[in-house]
C-alpha cells in the first residue's frame, strides 16, 4: 500500500495501467516513484479532479505541469542513480523534481525556475511531502546553475531550438542531458557527454512543450 489517499488510488491505478499498456512506463523504480509522489499534491485546487488524467494541466503564469506519460518517459530515459546530482530547468509545479528526488535518494536535485510565483508554488508543494533534497532556485535556467556543476543528469522541461551550450558545459563526463528540441513540435533528445564528444542516445518526435525563454532560450 502506498502513501496515496484512498480518494485518488483508483485514478492512479488506472493511469498506471494506461501508461504500462502504452509502454510509457516500463521501469519498476519509476512506477514506485509515481505511486509515492502523488500528482494531486502538485496541481492547483481547480485541477484536482484531473490530477490523474494523462494530460498536462495549467498551473499559473500560462505554464503547465507536464503530462504523466511524458514525465515517466523522460524519467526513464534519464536513468537516475542513487546519490547523483541533477539539474532541472523549469521547476513549474515541482512534480518532476520530486519524482527525480525519490530516485536520486541520497543525491540532490537543483531546479531553476524563472517565475517567482512558480518557485513558491513548487517549494510549497515539495514541503507538503517533506522533500528536502530538491532546491528550487529563481533564475534563468537557460544559463544553467554553474554554482553546483557538474551535474550527472540535466533535464530541460521546456522546448528549446537547440540545447543551450552552458548546460552542456555543466554536464559531467558520461553525464546525460535530456531536452525537447524543435519549434512548434519537438523531439525528445537524449545526449551523453563522452571523452570523444557528444553522442545522441535517443530521439523521439511529436512532443509539445511550453517554450524555454531566457538568454539561451527561444529567440
Ligand atoms: N517540470 C514541471 C513540472 O513538473 O511541473 C513542468 C515544467 S513546465 C512544462 C516548463 C517550465 O519551464 C515553466 O514553469 C516555465 O516557467 C519554465 N521556464 C521556461 N523558460 C525558463 C528559463 N529560461 N529558466 C527557468 N525556467 C524556465
py3Dmol code that shows the C-alpha trace and the ligand (Angstrom):
import py3Dmol

protein = """\
ATOM      1  CA  UNK A   1       0.000   0.000   0.000  1.00  0.00           C
ATOM      2  CA  UNK A   2       1.399   3.405  -0.911  1.00  0.00           C
ATOM      3  CA  UNK A   3       1.010   6.729   0.835  1.00  0.00           C
ATOM      4  CA  UNK A   4      -1.611   7.937  -1.651  1.00  0.00           C
ATOM      5  CA  UNK A   5      -5.035   8.847  -0.290  1.00  0.00           C
ATOM      6  CA  UNK A   6      -7.851   6.368  -0.936  1.00  0.00           C
ATOM      7  CA  UNK A   7      -9.782   9.002  -2.894  1.00  0.00           C
ATOM      8  CA  UNK A   8      -7.138   9.112  -5.637  1.00  0.00           C
ATOM      9  CA  UNK A   9      -5.975   5.491  -5.574  1.00  0.00           C
ATOM     10  CA  UNK A  10      -8.279   4.137  -8.292  1.00  0.00           C
ATOM     11  CA  UNK A  11      -7.486   7.012 -10.623  1.00  0.00           C
ATOM     12  CA  UNK A  12      -3.742   6.490 -10.087  1.00  0.00           C
ATOM     13  CA  UNK A  13      -4.026   2.732 -10.659  1.00  0.00           C
ATOM     14  CA  UNK A  14      -5.971   3.330 -13.900  1.00  0.00           C
ATOM     15  CA  UNK A  15      -3.307   5.814 -15.024  1.00  0.00           C
ATOM     16  CA  UNK A  16      -0.538   3.296 -14.299  1.00  0.00           C
ATOM     17  CA  UNK A  17      -2.335   0.593 -16.289  1.00  0.00           C
ATOM     18  CA  UNK A  18      -2.739   3.009 -19.205  1.00  0.00           C
ATOM     19  CA  UNK A  19       0.936   4.088 -19.086  1.00  0.00           C
ATOM     20  CA  UNK A  20       2.119   0.477 -18.950  1.00  0.00           C
ATOM     21  CA  UNK A  21      -0.107  -0.574 -21.846  1.00  0.00           C
ATOM     22  CA  UNK A  22       1.200   2.389 -23.858  1.00  0.00           C
ATOM     23  CA  UNK A  23       4.815   1.436 -22.971  1.00  0.00           C
ATOM     24  CA  UNK A  24       5.315   4.860 -21.421  1.00  0.00           C
ATOM     25  CA  UNK A  25       6.040   3.171 -18.104  1.00  0.00           C
ATOM     26  CA  UNK A  26       8.313   0.130 -18.121  1.00  0.00           C
ATOM     27  CA  UNK A  27      10.606   0.634 -15.110  1.00  0.00           C
ATOM     28  CA  UNK A  28       9.509  -0.571 -11.652  1.00  0.00           C
ATOM     29  CA  UNK A  29      11.509   2.160  -9.899  1.00  0.00           C
ATOM     30  CA  UNK A  30       9.699   4.855 -11.872  1.00  0.00           C
ATOM     31  CA  UNK A  31       6.369   3.162 -11.120  1.00  0.00           C
ATOM     32  CA  UNK A  32       7.244   3.271  -7.440  1.00  0.00           C
ATOM     33  CA  UNK A  33       8.131   6.988  -7.731  1.00  0.00           C
ATOM     34  CA  UNK A  34       4.767   7.638  -9.392  1.00  0.00           C
ATOM     35  CA  UNK A  35       2.974   5.912  -6.518  1.00  0.00           C
ATOM     36  CA  UNK A  36       4.928   7.714  -3.811  1.00  0.00           C
ATOM     37  CA  UNK A  37       4.889  11.236  -5.276  1.00  0.00           C
ATOM     38  CA  UNK A  38       1.148  11.971  -5.621  1.00  0.00           C
ATOM     39  CA  UNK A  39       0.484  14.281  -8.574  1.00  0.00           C
ATOM     40  CA  UNK A  40      -2.586  15.777  -6.880  1.00  0.00           C
ATOM     41  CA  UNK A  41      -0.239  17.488  -4.394  1.00  0.00           C
ATOM     42  CA  UNK A  42       1.279  19.433  -7.325  1.00  0.00           C
ATOM     43  CA  UNK A  43      -1.817  20.723  -9.167  1.00  0.00           C
ATOM     44  CA  UNK A  44      -3.929  23.772  -8.294  1.00  0.00           C
ATOM     45  CA  UNK A  45      -7.179  23.098  -6.438  1.00  0.00           C
ATOM     46  CA  UNK A  46      -9.242  23.815  -9.579  1.00  0.00           C
ATOM     47  CA  UNK A  47      -7.498  20.901 -11.385  1.00  0.00           C
ATOM     48  CA  UNK A  48      -7.698  18.260  -8.634  1.00  0.00           C
ATOM     49  CA  UNK A  49     -10.356  16.202 -10.447  1.00  0.00           C
ATOM     50  CA  UNK A  50      -7.999  15.793 -13.412  1.00  0.00           C
ATOM     51  CA  UNK A  51      -4.781  15.118 -11.464  1.00  0.00           C
ATOM     52  CA  UNK A  52      -4.551  11.512 -12.689  1.00  0.00           C
ATOM     53  CA  UNK A  53      -5.595  12.139 -16.310  1.00  0.00           C
ATOM     54  CA  UNK A  54      -2.740  11.671 -18.772  1.00  0.00           C
ATOM     55  CA  UNK A  55      -2.908  15.369 -19.630  1.00  0.00           C
ATOM     56  CA  UNK A  56      -0.799  18.460 -18.986  1.00  0.00           C
ATOM     57  CA  UNK A  57      -2.689  20.806 -16.637  1.00  0.00           C
ATOM     58  CA  UNK A  58      -2.498  24.582 -16.161  1.00  0.00           C
ATOM     59  CA  UNK A  59      -0.627  25.724 -13.069  1.00  0.00           C
ATOM     60  CA  UNK A  60      -0.176  29.505 -13.294  1.00  0.00           C
ATOM     61  CA  UNK A  61       1.625  32.140 -15.396  1.00  0.00           C
ATOM     62  CA  UNK A  62       0.415  30.266 -18.537  1.00  0.00           C
ATOM     63  CA  UNK A  63       2.606  27.302 -17.630  1.00  0.00           C
ATOM     64  CA  UNK A  64       1.732  23.636 -17.194  1.00  0.00           C
ATOM     65  CA  UNK A  65       2.510  20.599 -15.105  1.00  0.00           C
ATOM     66  CA  UNK A  66       3.654  18.078 -17.706  1.00  0.00           C
ATOM     67  CA  UNK A  67       1.616  15.079 -18.831  1.00  0.00           C
ATOM     68  CA  UNK A  68       2.294  11.954 -16.698  1.00  0.00           C
ATOM     69  CA  UNK A  69       3.271   9.871 -19.744  1.00  0.00           C
ATOM     70  CA  UNK A  70       5.852  12.469 -20.736  1.00  0.00           C
ATOM     71  CA  UNK A  71       7.234  12.641 -17.199  1.00  0.00           C
ATOM     72  CA  UNK A  72       7.564   8.832 -16.983  1.00  0.00           C
ATOM     73  CA  UNK A  73       9.189   8.655 -20.431  1.00  0.00           C
ATOM     74  CA  UNK A  74      11.680  11.420 -19.577  1.00  0.00           C
ATOM     75  CA  UNK A  75      12.406   9.964 -16.129  1.00  0.00           C
ATOM     76  CA  UNK A  76      13.069   6.516 -17.568  1.00  0.00           C
ATOM     77  CA  UNK A  77      15.409   7.906 -20.225  1.00  0.00           C
ATOM     78  CA  UNK A  78      17.375   9.859 -17.597  1.00  0.00           C
ATOM     79  CA  UNK A  79      18.282   6.568 -15.846  1.00  0.00           C
ATOM     80  CA  UNK A  80      18.851   8.218 -12.474  1.00  0.00           C
ATOM     81  CA  UNK A  81      21.064   6.504  -9.885  1.00  0.00           C
ATOM     82  CA  UNK A  82      21.211   6.896  -6.126  1.00  0.00           C
ATOM     83  CA  UNK A  83      23.478   9.713  -4.959  1.00  0.00           C
ATOM     84  CA  UNK A  84      23.552  11.656  -8.221  1.00  0.00           C
ATOM     85  CA  UNK A  85      23.336  15.407  -8.670  1.00  0.00           C
ATOM     86  CA  UNK A  86      20.638  16.552 -11.083  1.00  0.00           C
ATOM     87  CA  UNK A  87      19.825  19.883 -12.668  1.00  0.00           C
ATOM     88  CA  UNK A  88      16.280  20.568 -13.878  1.00  0.00           C
ATOM     89  CA  UNK A  89      15.432  23.634 -15.949  1.00  0.00           C
ATOM     90  CA  UNK A  90      11.782  24.611 -15.372  1.00  0.00           C
ATOM     91  CA  UNK A  91      10.530  23.591 -11.904  1.00  0.00           C
ATOM     92  CA  UNK A  92       6.892  24.517 -12.662  1.00  0.00           C
ATOM     93  CA  UNK A  93       4.864  22.665 -10.010  1.00  0.00           C
ATOM     94  CA  UNK A  94       7.874  20.734  -8.643  1.00  0.00           C
ATOM     95  CA  UNK A  95       6.375  17.330  -9.571  1.00  0.00           C
ATOM     96  CA  UNK A  96       9.128  16.240 -11.963  1.00  0.00           C
ATOM     97  CA  UNK A  97      11.799  17.324  -9.453  1.00  0.00           C
ATOM     98  CA  UNK A  98      10.026  15.394  -6.685  1.00  0.00           C
ATOM     99  CA  UNK A  99       9.999  12.236  -8.814  1.00  0.00           C
ATOM    100  CA  UNK A 100      13.707  12.682  -9.526  1.00  0.00           C
ATOM    101  CA  UNK A 101      14.408  13.319  -5.836  1.00  0.00           C
ATOM    102  CA  UNK A 102      12.758   9.993  -4.976  1.00  0.00           C
ATOM    103  CA  UNK A 103      15.024   8.156  -7.429  1.00  0.00           C
ATOM    104  CA  UNK A 104      18.186  10.037  -6.521  1.00  0.00           C
ATOM    105  CA  UNK A 105      17.820   9.056  -2.835  1.00  0.00           C
ATOM    106  CA  UNK A 106      20.863  10.487  -1.074  1.00  0.00           C
ATOM    107  CA  UNK A 107      21.596  12.787  -4.031  1.00  0.00           C
ATOM    108  CA  UNK A 108      20.239  16.240  -4.800  1.00  0.00           C
ATOM    109  CA  UNK A 109      18.081  17.933  -7.390  1.00  0.00           C
ATOM    110  CA  UNK A 110      18.598  21.607  -8.304  1.00  0.00           C
ATOM    111  CA  UNK A 111      15.694  23.085 -10.236  1.00  0.00           C
ATOM    112  CA  UNK A 112      15.810  26.553 -11.786  1.00  0.00           C
ATOM    113  CA  UNK A 113      12.515  28.367 -12.457  1.00  0.00           C
ATOM    114  CA  UNK A 114      12.079  31.864 -13.903  1.00  0.00           C
ATOM    115  CA  UNK A 115       8.674  32.767 -12.389  1.00  0.00           C
ATOM    116  CA  UNK A 116       8.836  33.766  -8.684  1.00  0.00           C
ATOM    117  CA  UNK A 117       5.227  32.580  -8.164  1.00  0.00           C
ATOM    118  CA  UNK A 118       6.086  29.140  -9.502  1.00  0.00           C
ATOM    119  CA  UNK A 119       9.234  28.961  -7.361  1.00  0.00           C
ATOM    120  CA  UNK A 120       6.985  29.498  -4.344  1.00  0.00           C
ATOM    121  CA  UNK A 121       4.342  27.037  -5.629  1.00  0.00           C
ATOM    122  CA  UNK A 122       6.964  24.311  -6.224  1.00  0.00           C
ATOM    123  CA  UNK A 123       8.631  24.910  -2.855  1.00  0.00           C
ATOM    124  CA  UNK A 124       5.294  24.703  -1.023  1.00  0.00           C
ATOM    125  CA  UNK A 125       4.317  21.503  -2.851  1.00  0.00           C
ATOM    126  CA  UNK A 126       7.666  19.875  -2.041  1.00  0.00           C
ATOM    127  CA  UNK A 127       7.396  20.921   1.590  1.00  0.00           C
ATOM    128  CA  UNK A 128       3.982  19.211   1.945  1.00  0.00           C
ATOM    129  CA  UNK A 129       5.739  15.906   1.190  1.00  0.00           C
ATOM    130  CA  UNK A 130       8.758  16.713   3.402  1.00  0.00           C
ATOM    131  CA  UNK A 131      11.103  16.541   0.418  1.00  0.00           C
ATOM    132  CA  UNK A 132      14.351  18.215   1.402  1.00  0.00           C
ATOM    133  CA  UNK A 133      16.771  17.196  -1.365  1.00  0.00           C
ATOM    134  CA  UNK A 134      15.212  19.441  -4.038  1.00  0.00           C
ATOM    135  CA  UNK A 135      16.481  23.007  -4.198  1.00  0.00           C
ATOM    136  CA  UNK A 136      14.279  25.333  -6.251  1.00  0.00           C
ATOM    137  CA  UNK A 137      16.133  28.406  -7.450  1.00  0.00           C
ATOM    138  CA  UNK A 138      14.764  31.561  -9.043  1.00  0.00           C
ATOM    139  CA  UNK A 139      16.641  32.387 -12.220  1.00  0.00           C
ATOM    140  CA  UNK A 140      17.247  31.893 -15.906  1.00  0.00           C
ATOM    141  CA  UNK A 141      17.798  28.159 -16.314  1.00  0.00           C
ATOM    142  CA  UNK A 142      18.958  28.565 -19.912  1.00  0.00           C
ATOM    143  CA  UNK A 143      22.331  29.556 -18.432  1.00  0.00           C
ATOM    144  CA  UNK A 144      22.168  26.615 -16.027  1.00  0.00           C
ATOM    145  CA  UNK A 145      23.270  26.798 -12.410  1.00  0.00           C
ATOM    146  CA  UNK A 146      27.074  26.806 -12.542  1.00  0.00           C
ATOM    147  CA  UNK A 147      27.438  27.048  -8.767  1.00  0.00           C
ATOM    148  CA  UNK A 148      26.596  23.346  -8.255  1.00  0.00           C
ATOM    149  CA  UNK A 149      28.029  21.974 -11.514  1.00  0.00           C
ATOM    150  CA  UNK A 150      28.996  19.477 -12.805  1.00  0.00           C
ATOM    151  CA  UNK A 151      25.737  17.515 -12.906  1.00  0.00           C
ATOM    152  CA  UNK A 152      25.303  13.789 -13.574  1.00  0.00           C
ATOM    153  CA  UNK A 153      21.971  14.455 -15.254  1.00  0.00           C
ATOM    154  CA  UNK A 154      20.333  17.569 -16.751  1.00  0.00           C
ATOM    155  CA  UNK A 155      16.677  17.740 -17.775  1.00  0.00           C
ATOM    156  CA  UNK A 156      15.077  20.666 -19.591  1.00  0.00           C
ATOM    157  CA  UNK A 157      11.303  20.661 -19.246  1.00  0.00           C
ATOM    158  CA  UNK A 158      10.620  23.435 -21.790  1.00  0.00           C
ATOM    159  CA  UNK A 159      11.080  23.486 -25.575  1.00  0.00           C
ATOM    160  CA  UNK A 160      14.371  24.785 -26.955  1.00  0.00           C
ATOM    161  CA  UNK A 161      15.525  25.386 -30.531  1.00  0.00           C
ATOM    162  CA  UNK A 162      18.874  23.972 -29.543  1.00  0.00           C
ATOM    163  CA  UNK A 163      20.277  22.702 -26.256  1.00  0.00           C
ATOM    164  CA  UNK A 164      21.908  25.704 -24.534  1.00  0.00           C
ATOM    165  CA  UNK A 165      25.718  25.406 -24.590  1.00  0.00           C
ATOM    166  CA  UNK A 166      26.172  26.396 -20.912  1.00  0.00           C
ATOM    167  CA  UNK A 167      24.118  23.338 -19.965  1.00  0.00           C
ATOM    168  CA  UNK A 168      26.362  21.016 -21.982  1.00  0.00           C
ATOM    169  CA  UNK A 169      29.347  22.631 -20.251  1.00  0.00           C
ATOM    170  CA  UNK A 170      27.814  21.986 -16.823  1.00  0.00           C
ATOM    171  CA  UNK A 171      27.324  18.262 -17.520  1.00  0.00           C
ATOM    172  CA  UNK A 172      29.846  15.805 -16.052  1.00  0.00           C
ATOM    173  CA  UNK A 173      31.738  13.359 -18.256  1.00  0.00           C
ATOM    174  CA  UNK A 174      29.464  10.410 -19.128  1.00  0.00           C
ATOM    175  CA  UNK A 175      26.522  12.511 -17.909  1.00  0.00           C
ATOM    176  CA  UNK A 176      23.167  12.572 -19.719  1.00  0.00           C
ATOM    177  CA  UNK A 177      21.169  15.614 -20.832  1.00  0.00           C
ATOM    178  CA  UNK A 178      17.555  15.409 -21.986  1.00  0.00           C
ATOM    179  CA  UNK A 179      15.511  18.114 -23.704  1.00  0.00           C
ATOM    180  CA  UNK A 180      12.606  18.707 -26.091  1.00  0.00           C
ATOM    181  CA  UNK A 181      14.215  20.293 -29.152  1.00  0.00           C
ATOM    182  CA  UNK A 182      12.351  21.922 -32.045  1.00  0.00           C
ATOM    183  CA  UNK A 183       9.860  24.630 -32.967  1.00  0.00           C
ATOM    184  CA  UNK A 184       6.055  24.066 -32.922  1.00  0.00           C
ATOM    185  CA  UNK A 185       6.580  20.336 -32.337  1.00  0.00           C
ATOM    186  CA  UNK A 186       9.675  18.986 -30.646  1.00  0.00           C
ATOM    187  CA  UNK A 187      11.732  15.820 -30.442  1.00  0.00           C
ATOM    188  CA  UNK A 188      12.849  14.496 -27.114  1.00  0.00           C
ATOM    189  CA  UNK A 189      16.603  14.264 -27.440  1.00  0.00           C
ATOM    190  CA  UNK A 190      18.878  12.402 -25.023  1.00  0.00           C
ATOM    191  CA  UNK A 191      22.605  13.154 -25.324  1.00  0.00           C
ATOM    192  CA  UNK A 192      25.636  11.804 -23.498  1.00  0.00           C
ATOM    193  CA  UNK A 193      28.850  13.742 -22.919  1.00  0.00           C
ATOM    194  CA  UNK A 194      31.761  11.368 -23.559  1.00  0.00           C
ATOM    195  CA  UNK A 195      35.532  11.803 -23.749  1.00  0.00           C
ATOM    196  CA  UNK A 196      35.116  11.754 -27.542  1.00  0.00           C
ATOM    197  CA  UNK A 197      32.353  14.388 -27.619  1.00  0.00           C
ATOM    198  CA  UNK A 198      28.564  14.499 -27.508  1.00  0.00           C
ATOM    199  CA  UNK A 199      26.721  11.350 -28.557  1.00  0.00           C
ATOM    200  CA  UNK A 200      22.986  11.088 -29.278  1.00  0.00           C
ATOM    201  CA  UNK A 201      21.484   8.164 -27.354  1.00  0.00           C
ATOM    202  CA  UNK A 202      17.772   8.570 -28.126  1.00  0.00           C
ATOM    203  CA  UNK A 203      15.479  10.749 -30.224  1.00  0.00           C
ATOM    204  CA  UNK A 204      11.675  10.602 -30.360  1.00  0.00           C
ATOM    205  CA  UNK A 205       9.436  13.077 -32.177  1.00  0.00           C
ATOM    206  CA  UNK A 206       5.964  14.577 -31.639  1.00  0.00           C
ATOM    207  CA  UNK A 207       6.176  16.339 -28.283  1.00  0.00           C
ATOM    208  CA  UNK A 208       4.795  19.778 -27.422  1.00  0.00           C
ATOM    209  CA  UNK A 209       6.218  21.796 -24.530  1.00  0.00           C
ATOM    210  CA  UNK A 210       5.937  25.430 -23.461  1.00  0.00           C
ATOM    211  CA  UNK A 211       8.987  27.370 -24.694  1.00  0.00           C
ATOM    212  CA  UNK A 212      12.283  27.765 -22.883  1.00  0.00           C
ATOM    213  CA  UNK A 213      12.907  31.504 -22.765  1.00  0.00           C
ATOM    214  CA  UNK A 214      15.912  33.390 -21.407  1.00  0.00           C
ATOM    215  CA  UNK A 215      19.382  34.185 -22.674  1.00  0.00           C
ATOM    216  CA  UNK A 216      19.918  30.816 -24.420  1.00  0.00           C
ATOM    217  CA  UNK A 217      16.214  30.091 -24.958  1.00  0.00           C
ATOM    218  CA  UNK A 218      13.939  30.580 -27.972  1.00  0.00           C
ATOM    219  CA  UNK A 219      14.616  33.751 -29.923  1.00  0.00           C
TER     220      UNK A 219
END
"""
ligand_1 = """\
27
LIG
N 8.726 20.294 -14.625
C 7.491 20.983 -14.407
C 6.568 20.218 -13.517
O 6.872 19.096 -13.087
O 5.508 20.792 -13.177
C 6.819 21.399 -15.689
C 7.567 22.434 -16.384
S 6.688 23.471 -17.488
C 6.269 22.377 -18.777
C 8.052 24.420 -18.089
C 8.616 25.376 -17.068
O 9.804 25.975 -17.604
C 7.678 26.541 -16.734
O 7.447 26.566 -15.359
C 8.462 27.786 -17.190
O 8.230 28.920 -16.386
C 9.881 27.285 -17.105
N 10.875 28.037 -17.897
C 10.815 28.418 -19.191
N 11.970 29.050 -19.531
C 12.758 29.067 -18.416
C 14.058 29.568 -18.129
N 14.806 30.193 -19.032
N 14.540 29.409 -16.880
C 13.799 28.786 -15.917
N 12.576 28.270 -16.131
C 12.059 28.406 -17.376
"""
view = py3Dmol.view(width=600, height=400)
view.addModel(protein, "pdb")
view.setStyle({"model": 0}, {"cartoon": {"style": "trace"}})
view.addModel(ligand_1, "xyz")
view.setStyle({"model": 1}, {"stick": {}})
view.zoomTo()
view.show()
